[in-house]
Amino acid sequence: MSKENLHNNQAGQGNDNSNPAVHGGSINKITILVRFQNETVPVTVNRNESISALLQQAIHGTKNNSVSKDRFQLKLGGTVLDLNKKVSDYSILEGSILVLSLTAGGGGNYKFK
């Protein structure tokens, strides 16, 4: 067995995604791409994390920490992701591209006369 195979086959568990012995380990982690304006950054998440936690990581990854989290949303295609759901509730796969954007609205207290 080569050194590379030995390194990737830790404790005989291998890379078999169907192996329940590795449930909860790195097998549940995926790297997705988050696009904000003209920048795309990789974010590694656990499939069991909430979309809210993913949003926080996306904000940090794109260095938008100065803007309140509640002003952002994540989209997969044209779907705005529900912050109360998990990553696994959506068809988010390794390499998927999510779009981070500011939410619409909040135009202030301007009153028309």
CYANA upper distance limits for C-alpha pairs under 8 A (distance plus 0.5 A):
  1 MET  CA      5 ASN  CA      6.75
  1 MET  CA      6 LEU  CA      6.86
  2 SER  CA      6 LEU  CA      6.66
  3 LYS  CA      7 HIS  CA      6.56
  4 GLU  CA      8 ASN  CA      6.77
  5 ASN  CA      9 ASN  CA      6.41
  6 LEU  CA     10 GLN  CA      7.26
  8 ASN  CA     14 GLY  CA      7.25
  8 ASN  CA     15 ASN  CA      7.95
  9 ASN  CA     13 GLN  CA      6.60
  9 ASN  CA     14 GLY  CA      4.78
  9 ASN  CA     15 ASN  CA      7.33
 10 GLN  CA     14 GLY  CA      6.94
 13 GLN  CA     19 ASN  CA      8.15
 13 GLN  CA     21 ALA  CA      8.09
 13 GLN  CA     22 VAL  CA      7.75
 17 ASN  CA     22 VAL  CA      8.48
 17 ASN  CA     27 ILE  CA      7.25
 19 ASN  CA     23 HIS  CA      7.81
 22 VAL  CA     26 SER  CA      8.35
 22 VAL  CA     27 ILE  CA      7.27
 23 HIS  CA     27 ILE  CA      7.38
 23 HIS  CA     28 ASN  CA      7.69
 24 GLY  CA     28 ASN  CA      6.64
 25 GLY  CA     29 LYS  CA      8.22
 26 SER  CA     46 ASN  CA      8.49
 28 ASN  CA     46 ASN  CA      5.88
 28 ASN  CA     47 ARG  CA      5.98
 28 ASN  CA     48 ASN  CA      7.98
 29 LYS  CA     44 THR  CA      7.06
 29 LYS  CA     45 VAL  CA      5.89
 29 LYS  CA     46 ASN  CA      4.79
 29 LYS  CA     47 ARG  CA      6.59
 30 ILE  CA     44 THR  CA      6.02
 30 ILE  CA     45 VAL  CA      6.10
 30 ILE  CA     46 ASN  CA      6.89
 30 ILE  CA     47 ARG  CA      7.56
 30 ILE  CA     93 LEU  CA      7.55
 30 ILE  CA     94 GLU  CA      5.65
 30 ILE  CA     95 GLY  CA      8.30
 31 THR  CA     42 PRO  CA      6.81
 31 THR  CA     43 VAL  CA      5.96
 31 THR  CA     44 THR  CA      4.65
 31 THR  CA     45 VAL  CA      6.86
 31 THR  CA     94 GLU  CA      5.94
 31 THR  CA     95 GLY  CA      6.51
 32 ILE  CA     42 PRO  CA      6.17
 32 ILE  CA     43 VAL  CA      5.91
 32 ILE  CA     44 THR  CA      6.80
 32 ILE  CA     45 VAL  CA      8.27
 32 ILE  CA     92 ILE  CA      8.42
 32 ILE  CA     93 LEU  CA      7.77
 32 ILE  CA     94 GLU  CA      6.22
 32 ILE  CA     95 GLY  CA      5.12
 32 ILE  CA     96 SER  CA      5.61
 32 ILE  CA     97 ILE  CA      6.62
 32 ILE  CA     98 LEU  CA      7.97
 33 LEU  CA     40 THR  CA      6.76
 33 LEU  CA     41 VAL  CA      6.06
 33 LEU  CA     42 PRO  CA      5.01
 33 LEU  CA     43 VAL  CA      6.60
 33 LEU  CA     95 GLY  CA      6.60
 33 LEU  CA     96 SER  CA      6.54
 33 LEU  CA     97 ILE  CA      5.18
 33 LEU  CA     98 LEU  CA      6.69
 34 VAL  CA     40 THR  CA      5.90
 34 VAL  CA     41 VAL  CA      5.84
 34 VAL  CA     42 PRO  CA      6.74
 34 VAL  CA     43 VAL  CA      7.40
 34 VAL  CA     58 ALA  CA      6.98
 34 VAL  CA     97 ILE  CA      6.25
 34 VAL  CA     98 LEU  CA      5.37
 34 VAL  CA     99 VAL  CA      6.18
 34 VAL  CA    100 LEU  CA      6.98
 35 ARG  CA     39 GLU  CA      6.17
 35 ARG  CA     40 THR  CA      4.69
 35 ARG  CA     41 VAL  CA      7.02
 35 ARG  CA     97 ILE  CA      7.47
 35 ARG  CA     98 LEU  CA      6.69
 35 ARG  CA     99 VAL  CA      5.31
 35 ARG  CA    100 LEU  CA      6.40
 36 PHE  CA     40 THR  CA      6.82
 36 PHE  CA     62 THR  CA      7.48
 36 PHE  CA     99 VAL  CA      6.66
 36 PHE  CA    100 LEU  CA      5.62
 36 PHE  CA    101 SER  CA      6.90
 37 GLN  CA    101 SER  CA      8.32
 39 GLU  CA     62 THR  CA      8.17
 40 THR  CA     62 THR  CA      8.40
 41 VAL  CA     61 GLY  CA      7.04
 41 VAL  CA     62 THR  CA      7.18
 42 PRO  CA     61 GLY  CA      8.20
 43 VAL  CA     57 GLN  CA      7.52
 43 VAL  CA     58 ALA  CA      7.20
 43 VAL  CA     61 GLY  CA      7.47
 45 VAL  CA     49 GLU  CA      7.55
 45 VAL  CA     54 LEU  CA      7.37
 46 ASN  CA     87 VAL  CA      8.19
 47 ARG  CA     86 LYS  CA      7.62
 47 ARG  CA     87 VAL  CA      5.57
 47 ARG  CA     88 SER  CA      5.55
 48 ASN  CA     86 LYS  CA      6.38
 48 ASN  CA     87 VAL  CA      6.64
 48 ASN  CA     88 SER  CA      6.61
 49 GLU  CA     53 ALA  CA      6.83
 49 GLU  CA     54 LEU  CA      7.51
 49 GLU  CA     86 LYS  CA      6.03
 49 GLU  CA     87 VAL  CA      6.45
 50 SER  CA     54 LEU  CA      6.92
 50 SER  CA     83 LEU  CA      7.23
 50 SER  CA     84 ASN  CA      6.97
 50 SER  CA     85 LYS  CA      6.18
 50 SER  CA     86 LYS  CA      4.61
 50 SER  CA     87 VAL  CA      6.42
 51 ILE  CA     55 LEU  CA      6.50
 51 ILE  CA     81 LEU  CA      7.51
 51 ILE  CA     82 ASP  CA      7.23
 51 ILE  CA     83 LEU  CA      5.22
 51 ILE  CA     84 ASN  CA      7.03
 51 ILE  CA     85 LYS  CA      6.36
 51 ILE  CA     86 LYS  CA      5.89
 51 ILE  CA     87 VAL  CA      6.20
 52 SER  CA     56 GLN  CA      6.85
 52 SER  CA     83 LEU  CA      5.09
 52 SER  CA     84 ASN  CA      7.21
 53 ALA  CA     57 GLN  CA      6.87
 54 LEU  CA     58 ALA  CA      6.61
 54 LEU  CA     87 VAL  CA      8.31
 55 LEU  CA     59 ILE  CA      6.65
 55 LEU  CA     69 LYS  CA      8.27
 55 LEU  CA     72 PHE  CA      8.41
 55 LEU  CA     73 GLN  CA      7.81
 55 LEU  CA     74 LEU  CA      7.21
 55 LEU  CA     83 LEU  CA      8.50
 56 GLN  CA     60 HIS  CA      6.75
 56 GLN  CA     69 LYS  CA      7.47
 57 GLN  CA     61 GLY  CA      6.43
 58 ALA  CA     62 THR  CA      6.62
 58 ALA  CA    100 LEU  CA      7.87
 59 ILE  CA     63 LYS  CA      6.58
 59 ILE  CA     64 ASN  CA      5.69
 59 ILE  CA     65 ASN  CA      6.67
 59 ILE  CA     69 LYS  CA      8.02
 59 ILE  CA    100 LEU  CA      8.45
 60 HIS  CA     64 ASN  CA      6.64
 60 HIS  CA     65 ASN  CA      6.38
 67 VAL  CA     71 ARG  CA      7.61
 68 SER  CA     72 PHE  CA      8.12
 71 ARG  CA    102 LEU  CA      6.07
 71 ARG  CA    103 THR  CA      6.00
 72 PHE  CA    100 LEU  CA      7.29
 72 PHE  CA    101 SER  CA      6.07
 72 PHE  CA    102 LEU  CA      4.94
 72 PHE  CA    103 THR  CA      5.88
 73 GLN  CA     80 VAL  CA      7.28
 73 GLN  CA     81 LEU  CA      7.76
 73 GLN  CA    100 LEU  CA      6.35
 73 GLN  CA    101 SER  CA      6.06
 73 GLN  CA    102 LEU  CA      6.72
 73 GLN  CA    103 THR  CA      6.55
 74 LEU  CA     80 VAL  CA      6.36
 74 LEU  CA     81 LEU  CA      6.18
 74 LEU  CA     98 LEU  CA      6.88
 74 LEU  CA     99 VAL  CA      6.06
 74 LEU  CA    100 LEU  CA      5.22
 74 LEU  CA    101 SER  CA      7.02
 75 LYS  CA     79 THR  CA      5.79
 75 LYS  CA     80 VAL  CA      4.92
 75 LYS  CA     81 LEU  CA      6.16
 75 LYS  CA     98 LEU  CA      6.05
 75 LYS  CA     99 VAL  CA      5.57
 75 LYS  CA    100 LEU  CA      7.09
 75 LYS  CA    101 SER  CA      8.45
 76 LEU  CA     80 VAL  CA      7.12
 76 LEU  CA     81 LEU  CA      7.48
 76 LEU  CA     92 ILE  CA      8.44
 76 LEU  CA     97 ILE  CA      7.58
 76 LEU  CA     98 LEU  CA      5.58
 76 LEU  CA     99 VAL  CA      7.14
 77 GLY  CA     98 LEU  CA      7.94
 81 LEU  CA     85 LYS  CA      8.38
 85 LYS  CA     89 ASP  CA      6.86
 86 LYS  CA     90 TYR  CA      8.03
 87 VAL  CA     92 ILE  CA      7.23
 88 SER  CA     92 ILE  CA      7.54
 92 ILE  CA     96 SER  CA      6.38
